[in-house]
Amino acid sequence: MLPQALGFARAGGTPIDSGPYAPPAPARELTAVSADGARLHVEVHGPEGAPAVVLAHGWTCSTAFWAAQIRDLAADHRVIAYDQRGHGRSPASRVCSTDALADDLEAVLEATLAPGEQAVIAGHSMGGMTVMAASARAGFRAHAAAVLLCSTGSSQLVAASTVVPMRPGRLRTWLTRRILGSRAPLGPVTPLARRILKYGTMGPASAPHMVEACARIVHACPRTVRHTWSQVLDLLDLDHGVRELRVPTAVVVGTADRLTPPSQARALCEALPRCTGVTELPGIGHMAPIEAPEPVTGAIRELVTTHIQVVSEESA
């Protein structure tokens, strides 16, 4: 896999270099080493000593996906974002599994947080699945004060998806599996590519600059990585991980999310031991952190205010 610079897509080599979705420069960068030796690119933003937030992005994305949240939160939080293995600046690995995702998150937490330090951990899509996979791990439980699960699900992802506009059933599931698991290159970001990506992953009212940002990020993901992780997501079953997620957990989903529809979010809330509620964002698709940055950032801030401060006061 060729290394790619943060925020650069393969669409003509043009970076996202301005506006709310231009990745901000981190205060520092480091490499976390996972249990199997996989190396993970990690960025730290914001002041040292501030309340910590850890951001885990989804399938085909990178730290650039969280640009709007990082830009806002880093004013008064220490924001830690990392590239999932094979994505962004984290090299691809032969091992692709939910256990590997959990290993990676534990490695990032260990590399960036002090012993016993608490953080709010936010996961979008596959990032949320990473949190579920790690929920019973000692390293996760030592550091998680609260969690945000955004646009995600724990099982039956292909069958539940509404990307293919037809009734649920074997045919729709088969077609969805073929589309999401395609090995075909995405190619440059063209007007047609933007329309396809918007239909599949974003709400119908998404502004052009939002679609452009998502397209550049997604098209930058190598097709071999995209395909390999699609196979993991196809077989996903993390229902047990949801039941082990014992910290306060907020769930956010867009009502127009075709990849992880609101039914997935409601099922999560019913199964979570400490769900603080489901927020459904009207007209928003799967890319909620880009489509609706303020509500997503606000949900993270609320978790920090409610849970990290309480922990600090009790331990003082």
N, C-alpha and C positions, 0 to 999 in steps of 0.2 A: 504494500500500500504506500503510495506517495504521501509524504507529510503535507499537511495543508495549514496555512496560517489561519489564525483565529479570525473569523468573520469573512474569510475569502471563500467564494463559491467558484465552481469550475465554469461558471457562465461568463466566458470571456475574460476571466481573471479579475473581474471588477469587485472590489470589496464593498461591504456595507460600511461606508465611511462617514455618514452623516445621519442626523435624525435620531429618533428615540431608540432605534434598533441597531445603531452602531455600537459594537462591543466596547465598553469603557476599558481603559488600561488598568490592569490589576496593580495593587500595591506590591505584590510579590507573586512569584510562581514557584512551584515545586513539583516533584515527581513522587507519587505514592506508589509503593510496590505491593502488589496483591499477593495472596497466598501462593499462587502458582508462578510468581515472578513477573506477571503482567505489569507493565508500567503505565501509570495513569497521570495524565496532565491535570494539574490542579492550580486554580487561581484563587488568591485571597484579595478581597477588596475591603475598603473601609478601615476605620481606626482599630488598632489593637486594644483589647480590653472591652470593646463594645459587645453587646449581646450577639451571639453567633447564630447564623442561618446557613444551612447547607442545602444546596440546590442540585438535584439529580435530573438530568434531561431525559428525553424520550428517544425512541427508535428513529434513526436517520438524522438526529439533531446534534447539537454540540453546546458548549457553554454559551455560544453566541445567541442561542435561543432565549436565554434569560436576561438579555441586555437591558430591557426596560426595568425588570425587577432589581437587577444589580445597581443600575444607575440611581434608582430611588432609595433602596435600602442602605446602600453603602454610605450614605450621609451620616447615619447613626447606628449602623450595625456592622459587624464583621461578617462579610458574605463570602462563603466558600463555595465555589462551583468547580465541577470537574467533568472531563470528557469520559463518557463510558468507553470501555475497551473497543477499539476499532473505529471510534468516532472522533471527530475533531483532531486533536493532536495526540491522542492515545493510540499507540500502535495496535494493529489487529492481533488477535490471539487465536490459537487453534482451539482453545476451550471457550465455548459459548453456551452458557447455561444460567439458570436462575441462581444456582449456588455460586457461580462465578460473580454474578452481579452483587450478591450479598457479600462475598469476600472483598470485592472492590470497595463497596461502601464502608465496610469495617476498616479497610486500609486507609481510606481518606479520613475517616474520623480519627483514627489513631495518629495520623501524620499532622493533623491540623488543630486538634483540640487538646487541651491540658487534661490530665487524669481527673475524671469526675466532672469535667466541664459539660454543661448542658447546652443543647442547641435545638432550634426548631428545624426539622428536616422536611423539605418540600420535594415531592417527586411528581413529575409530569409524565403521563403515559407509561413507557417502560421504566422511567424513573420511579413512578409510584409502585410498579411491580418490584423494583429493586428494594424498596422499603419493606414491602410485604415479605419478600424472600429473606430479608435480614431480621425480621421482627423478633425472632426467638434467640438471636445471637447475643452473647454477653457483651460484645463490643458495641453493638447497637443500643442495647438497653442501658449501658453505662452512660450514654451521651444524649439520648433522645428525650427532650422535655415534652415535645408535642410534634405532631406530624400534619402536613397538608398533603392530601391525595388529590391530584388534579387531573381530570380527563383520563381516567384509568379504570382498570377492571382486574379481576383476579382469575377468571377462567372463562371458557366458552367464547373467546374473543371473536373468532371467525364467524361462528354461528350467530352471534348477537349483532355483528356489524350490519349496517344498513347502506354500505357503500354501493351495493348493487340494488337498484330500485325495483325489487320484486318481493313477493311474499316469502316469509321464512320457510326454510325447507332444505332438502338435500341439494337441489340445484343451485339455490342462492349461495349456500355454504361452499359448494364446489367452485363456483365462479369467483367468489370472494377470495378463496384460497389461491386460485390461479393469478388473480390480480395482485394481491398483496405479496405473494411469494415469487413474483416475476424476477427473472435474472436479467431482463432487458435493461440496457443503460438508459438513464433518464435524459441524457443529452443536455444541450444548452437550455437556458431559461428563455423560452420563446413565449409569445402570446398564447399559443395553444397549451404549452406546458403549464402556464399560470392558470388557465381556465380549468384544466384537469385537476391540478393540485387544489385549487379553491373548491371545486365541487366535492372532492373526496375528503378534505381535511378542515375546511373552514366554513364559517357561516355565510349565507348569501349576501349579506350587507358588508362583508369585510372590505375595508378600504384598499385601494391599489397598492399603497406603500406597505401595508401589512402582508398582502399576498406576495409582493416582491421579496420581502424579508424572509418569509417562510420558504419560498422557492429557492432562494440562494443557499439557505442553510441545508435544506433537504437534498438539493442537487449536488451538494458538495460531498455527500456521503458516498463512499465507494460502493459500487453495485454488489460486489461480493459480500461486503459487510451487511448491506441492506438485506440481501437474500438469506444469509446465514441466520441473522437474528429473526427474520420473519418465520423461520422454521421453529425457533424456540417459542415465539409468541403463539404460533399455531397450536402447540401442544401444552400451552400454559395451564397449570392448575395450582394456584396459590391460595385456595380457600382456607387451608390450614394456617397460612401465614396471616391472613386477616384476623383470624380468631386469636392469634398470639400477639397482635399489635395492641398492647395494653396501655399505651399512653393516650392522652387526649388527641383525637384525630378529627380534623375538619375535611370535608369532601366538597370539591367544586367540579361542576360539569356544565358544559354548554347544552342548551336544549336542541341545538342543531348538530350535535356531535354524531357523526356517522360511524366513527371507528370504535368508540366506547360510549354508546348511547346512555342517556339518563337512567335507564333501567339498571345498568351496571353500577352506577353511583348509588342508587337506592339499595341495591343488594349489598353493597359494601357497608353502608350505614347500618343496615339491619344486623349484619354479622359482626361488626366491630364492637369490642367490649366497651369502648369509651368514645363513641362518635359524638361530636359536638354539633352535628347537623350537616345537611346537604344544602349547598347553595347552587341553584340552577340559574345560569346566566342566559336570559332570553336571546335567541337568535345567534348565539355564539357556537362555533364549531369546536373541533378537536384541539385547535391551537390556541387555547384560552389565554396563556400568558402573553401572547402577541396580540390576539384579537381584543382582549379585555384586560390590559395590564393593570389598571387601577384596582378593580375588584380582587384580582389574584394577589397583588402586592398587599392590599388591605387585609386580606385573610391571613397572610403571613405575619404582618405587623400585629394583628390582634392576638395571634397565638403567642408571639414573643411577649407582648405586654401582659397577657393573662398568666402565662405559665413559667417563663424564665424568671420574671421578677418575683413571683411567689416562691420559686425554688431558692433564689438568692436570699430573700428575707428569712426563710425558714432556717437556712444554713448559717446565717449570720450570728 
